[in-house]
Amino acid sequence: AKEIELEDHFENMGAKLVSEVASKTNDIAGDGTTTATVLTQAIVREGLKNVTAGANPLGIRRGIELATKSAVEELHNISTVVDSKEAIAQVAAVSSGSERVGQLIADAMEKVGNDGVITIEESKGIETELDVVEGMQFDRGYLSQYMVTDNDKMEAVLENPYILITDKKISNIQDILPLLEQILQQSRPLLIIADDVDGEALPTLVLNKIRGTFNVVAVKAPGFGDRRKAMLEDIAMLTGATVITEDLGL
């Protein structure tokens, strides 16, 4: 759907609207894109018909919202709670079209719980595998190779670190100097998750890491825009930290 481009400008606007509806539905529910597309088409068709006949668009909107509320309430009334592993496997198998995948999803949910995140990715091999990651994982790496703690594996591993989480770019070392002084007294490592670390701040951190003054690793914050803000809040909740935002300052 994302690849659809129509020559007519106005028709393309409509196509993009439907594509956005389907995409958002998939992001929230993980399914239901066809239903969302059919409902969108019906709402647009009947809505335009009524507006053309002289109906108030705001009145139509209120009617849609009331109908949505009633439909959601009825769905709750007729729904069945899926709380056993066997039931989850059955639902997942129907949705995916594969009993094997359904069983894997049931196994994954059993391991991570209702609040866990399950992601399906294309495998580099021929086997379908279940990989459980403890804690949280995001696709970012250290900003300098000099921050590694294991030169053979080129990994940076920190034990019980302090964590600085901010959506701000750190360019001036003076902005975080009071924090660094406190960490130096505690003899604990520091993980910095920020919009970016550049200017004089990055080489200063690297130099102190090389000298053994303190152990520090800096990474760019994951995501973009509102998604980044949500991910930083998730990291803070998981680690017990507090996100320092641009509005609050450092």
N, C-alpha and C positions, 0 to 999 in steps of 0.2 A: 504493500500500500504506500510505503514511503517513496517508492520510485515512480509513482504515477504523476505525470505532468500533462495537463491538457492545454491545447493551443489557445482556447478561449479563456480570457483572463477571469471572467466571472465564474465560469464553470470550474476553473482550476481552484478558485477560492473555496467553492463548495466541496471539491474533492479533498482539499487540504483540511477542511473542517472535519469531514468524516474520518480522515486518516488520524487526526489528532484525537478524536473521540475514541477510536479503536486502540490507539497507542496508550492513552491514559488508562483505559479500562484494563489493558493487559498489564500495565505497571502496577496497578492497585490490586487487581484480583488474580492476575496470571491466566485468565481465561475470559470467555464471554465476548470476544471481539466481534463475532458474527452477530450475536444478539444486539450488541451496542450499535453496530452498523445498520441493522434492519430498523431498530427503533429510531435512530437518527433520521433515516430516510423517510419514515412515516411521519415523524414530527415536522420535518421541513415541508413535506408535501401537503399535509393537512393544515399546517400553520399558514402557509402561503395561500391556500384556498380560502381560509377564513379571513385572513387579512385583506385579500382582494375583494371579499364580499362585504368588507366594512367593519370587521371585528377589531377591537382594541388589542394591539400586540401585548400590552402589559397584562390585560385580562387573560390572554392565552397563556402567557408565562405563568401567572398565578394558578391557572387550571392545571398546567403541566406539573407544577410543584406539588399541588394537592394530590394529583393522581399518582405521582411518584411516591409520596408519603404513604398513601393507601396501599399501593402495590408492595412496598417494602414491608409494611406491617403484615400483610397477608402472606408474604414469603416467609417471614419469621414464624407465623402461625403454622404453616404447613411443612416447615423445614424439619429435618431430622438431624440431631446432633451426631457428628462423626467423631467419636472419641476412642475407638479401639484401633489397634494396629491393623486388624483384618479389614475393617471398614475403610480405613484410610487407603490401604492397598487397592481395594476394589474401586474406589472413586478415582484414584490416580491412574489405575489401569485403563479405565474408561476414557479419561481425559487424554491420556498419552497414546492410547491404542496399543499398549504393550503391557502384558502382565509382568514381565521382567522389570520394566521401568517402574511400574506401579509398586512392586515389592521394594525396589531400591529407594523410592521416595518414602515409603512407609518406614523403612529402616533408618533413613536419614532423619525423619521427624521424631522417631523414637530416641535418637541420639542427641539431637539439638533442642528438642522441646518446642512448644508452641511459639516462643519468642525468638527462636533461632532463624537464621537465613539460609535458604537452600538455593544454590545456583547450579544450573546445568550448563556445562561447557563442552565444546567439541574436544574429543580425546585425540592425542597424537598416536595412540596405538589402536588396536582392534578390539580391545576389551572394554566393557563398561564397568567402571569402578566407583566406589564410594569413598571419598576422602573427607575426613572430619578434621577441621581446623579448630583447635582450642583458642579461645579468646577472639581477637578480631584481626582481619587481614585486609589490607588495601594496597593498591598497585602504585607504590612509591618507594624510592630508594634513597640512600644517603647522598647528600649534596657534594661530598668530597670523599675520594677514595682513602684519604688519610684518616677517616673516621672509623675504619674497620677495626675490629678487635681480633679477627682471625685472618691473617694474611693468606693462608693457604686456601681457605674457602671464600675469601673476600666477603666475609659476613661481619656485621656489627651486632653484637649481642650485649644487652645491658641488663644487669640484675638489679631489681628493686630501684629503678631510677626515679628521679623527679621528672615530671612531664610538664612542659610549657606548651599550651595550645592557644594559638591566636590566629585570627584571620588577617592580621596585619603583616606587612613586609618589614623584616628587621634588617636595616642597613647600618644603623649607628649602634655600636657596641655599648654606648652609654645608656641606651634604652633598657638594657637587661643587666647592666653591671651590678646593681644592688642584689639581683637574684643570683648572679654568679658568685658573688661574695658569700652569700648565705650557703650556697651549695658547697663551696670550697671548705667551709667550716664543718659541714656534715660528712664530707668525704663520700658522697654518693654521686653516681653518674647522672647525666641530664639528657633527656630526649626533647628536642624542639620540633614541634609541628607547626609550621607557619606558612603564610602565603608564599613567602620566599625568604631566603637569607642571603644577602649579597653585600656590596659595598665593603666597608672595613670590617663588618661583623663576621663574615665568613672566614677570611684569613686569620683573624684574631682568635676565633674559636679553634681553628685547625692548629694554629701555632701552640696554643695552650694544651691541646690534645697531644701533640707530638712531644712536648716538653714533659708531659705527665702531670701537669698542674691539675687537670680534672678530665674526666672521660665524658665526652659529649658527642651526640649524633644529631644532625639536623636533617629534616626531610620536608618536602613540600606537602602542604595540606592536600588531601584527595578531593576530587570533585570540582565543580564549578558553580558559581552563583548560589542560589538557594539550596541546591543539592550539597554544596560544600558546607554550608552552615549546618545543615542537618547532620552530616557525617561527623563534623567536629563535635557537635553536641552528643552524638552517640559515643564517640571516643571518650569524651569527658565523663559521661555517665558510667561507662565501663571501667574507667581507671580511677574514678573519684576525683577527677580534676575539674577545673573551671575554665570555660572558654573566655579568653580575653579578647573582646571585640574591638573593632576600629572606633566605635562610639565611646567605649570606656577608656581606651588608651592603655599604654603599658606602664 
